Amino acid sequence: MLAIDRPEGAASVPHPEGRLPGNVVLEHAEYCTDDGCSAMCIVLAVDEQGCATRGRGEAASRFYPILHHPKAARAERPIVDGVSHPTVKPRGVMDWLVALACRPGDTVPDMFAGTGTTLEACRAAGVHSVGIEREANYIPLIHERLKS
């Protein structure tokens, strides 16, 4: 384990570029509601353990993304000349994955570009991308998504 040489009581200083997203994703239990978590919820367990160990009264789950991405919204599903794609990925999921795995300036190869969700997420994050799609009828969908 790495020991940090910091005087007792000295505050930690966050990295100026921020932190990478955690490589752990939390998901609320099936019985959680907007009013609170069920007793079997992992988000609740992480928060309780974090508050107990850190002693700051802060929810530890704030360090981890909480997965709640149903299928892509209608606005994220391009249709061109009656052609659509059956498995459009939600942009929020791809934003998180690009942030997790890449730094600005990196290059992401997307061998199954589909409608271009990954390409769009890369562009928004300042990450280069190369999209490859074997189905010619999906190419206009990628162009439609990326033209905005």
C-alpha positions as a printed NumPy array, in Angstrom:
array([[  0.   ,   0.   ,   0.   ],
       [  1.211,   3.479,  -0.856],
       [  1.847,   5.719,   2.14 ],
       [  1.105,   9.401,   1.695],
       [  3.426,  11.743,   3.541],
       [  0.975,  14.383,   4.749],
       [  0.978,  16.11 ,   8.135],
       [ -1.757,  15.138,  10.59 ],
       [ -4.932,  17.126,   9.908],
       [ -3.727,  18.537,   6.586],
       [ -6.423,  18.612,   3.922],
       [ -5.968,  16.665,   0.732],
       [ -5.754,  18.713,  -2.442],
       [ -7.799,  17.497,  -5.408],
       [ -6.033,  16.954,  -8.717],
       [ -6.516,  20.085, -10.887],
       [ -7.962,  18.033, -13.779],
       [-10.529,  16.41 , -11.498],
       [-10.929,  12.734, -10.84 ],
       [-11.611,   9.972, -13.307],
       [-14.999,   8.349, -12.876],
       [-14.917,   5.287, -10.685],
       [-14.582,   1.907, -12.328],
       [-17.441,   0.716, -10.133],
       [-21.043,   1.337, -11.085],
       [-23.79 ,   1.275,  -8.502],
       [-27.391,   0.385,  -9.179],
       [-30.332,   0.87 ,  -6.855],
       [-32.198,  -2.236,  -5.717],
       [-35.458,  -3.148,  -7.393],
       [-37.534,  -1.914,  -4.449],
       [-35.941,   1.535,  -4.046],
       [-38.207,   4.525,  -4.528],
       [-37.728,   8.276,  -4.849],
       [-38.394,   8.457,  -1.099],
       [-35.536,   6.154,  -0.133],
       [-33.567,   2.977,  -0.602],
       [-34.635,  -0.504,   0.386],
       [-32.616,  -2.286,   3.075],
       [-30.944,  -4.467,   0.383],
       [-29.75 ,  -1.546,  -1.761],
       [-26.025,  -1.42 ,  -2.519],
       [-26.145,   2.392,  -2.805],
       [-27.471,   2.584,   0.763],
       [-24.776,   0.157,   1.969],
       [-21.988,   2.17 ,   0.328],
       [-23.327,   5.395,   1.826],
       [-23.607,   3.899,   5.321],
       [-20.106,   2.431,   5.199],
       [-18.651,   5.648,   3.797],
       [-20.252,   7.793,   6.482],
       [-19.03 ,   5.436,   9.196],
       [-15.441,   5.255,   7.986],
       [-14.922,   8.823,   6.781],
       [-16.755,  10.462,   9.683],
       [-17.772,  13.438,   7.554],
       [-21.447,  12.723,   7.106],
       [-20.98 ,  12.618,   3.322],
       [-22.6  ,  10.049,   1.067],
       [-19.809,   7.843,  -0.274],
       [-21.906,   6.909,  -3.308],
       [-21.181,  10.381,  -4.706],
       [-17.828,   8.992,  -5.864],
       [-19.487,   6.382,  -8.067],
       [-21.861,   6.674, -10.976],
       [-25.285,   5.25 , -10.269],
       [-26.503,   3.378, -13.305],
       [-29.974,   4.244, -14.389],
       [-30.065,   4.285, -18.14 ],
       [-33.059,   2.677, -19.75 ],
       [-32.942,   2.364, -23.508],
       [-32.039,   5.459, -25.5  ],
       [-34.678,   8.173, -25.603],
       [-36.634,   8.774, -28.795],
       [-34.657,  11.998, -29.383],
       [-31.431,   9.922, -29.477],
       [-32.778,   7.529, -32.126],
       [-32.164,   9.009, -35.569],
       [-34.414,   7.938, -38.436],
       [-33.374,   8.734, -41.994],
       [-35.543,   7.754, -44.978],
       [-37.447,   5.319, -42.765],
       [-34.264,   3.536, -41.594],
       [-33.598,   3.241, -37.866],
       [-31.247,   1.139, -35.737],
       [-32.608,  -1.568, -33.397],
       [-30.073,  -1.138, -30.551],
       [-29.227,   2.54 , -30.052],
       [-27.025,   3.037, -26.978],
       [-27.93 ,   5.813, -24.515],
       [-25.593,   8.804, -24.835],
       [-25.223,   9.039, -21.035],
       [-23.73 ,   5.552, -20.855],
       [-21.273,   6.286, -23.651],
       [-20.304,   9.647, -22.072],
       [-19.444,   7.795, -18.864],
       [-17.471,   5.063, -20.648],
       [-15.462,   7.565, -22.69 ],
       [-14.665,   9.582, -19.555],
       [-13.684,   6.382, -17.726],
       [-11.348,   5.078, -20.397],
       [-10.   ,   8.13 , -22.236],
       [ -8.248,  11.44 , -21.852],
       [ -8.679,  14.325, -24.306],
       [ -6.562,  13.661, -27.37 ],
       [ -6.825,   9.855, -27.164],
       [ -8.291,   7.952, -30.133],
       [-11.17 ,   5.476, -29.834],
       [-11.822,   2.956, -32.628],
       [-15.536,   2.128, -32.857],
       [-15.827,  -0.984, -35.014],
       [-19.624,  -1.097, -34.753],
       [-20.592,   2.562, -35.102],
       [-24.339,   1.928, -35.489],
       [-25.88 ,   5.385, -35.093],
       [-22.67 ,   7.046, -33.895],
       [-23.403,   7.353, -30.157],
       [-19.794,   6.576, -29.207],
       [-18.475,   8.952, -31.869],
       [-20.717,  11.723, -30.516],
       [-19.622,  11.067, -26.922],
       [-15.962,  11.145, -27.99 ],
       [-16.399,  14.447, -29.814],
       [-18.058,  16.002, -26.746],
       [-15.155,  14.816, -24.551],
       [-12.398,  16.048, -26.873],
       [-11.432,  12.488, -27.769],
       [-10.642,  11.492, -31.356],
       [-12.618,   8.598, -32.787],
       [-12.721,   6.429, -35.884],
       [-16.074,   4.897, -36.734],
       [-16.506,   1.765, -38.813],
       [-19.926,   0.43 , -39.819],
       [-20.441,  -2.475, -42.2  ],
       [-24.16 ,  -1.836, -42.772],
       [-24.318,   0.892, -45.421],
       [-27.911,   1.818, -44.536],
       [-26.748,   2.985, -41.048],
       [-24.209,   5.492, -42.409],
       [-26.882,   8.215, -42.906],
       [-27.926,   7.692, -39.257],
       [-24.368,   8.437, -38.14 ],
       [-24.253,  11.543, -40.344],
       [-27.592,  12.714, -38.934],
       [-26.426,  12.275, -35.357],
       [-23.077,  14.015, -35.884],
       [-24.26 ,  16.967, -37.952],
       [-25.628,  18.851, -34.93 ]])
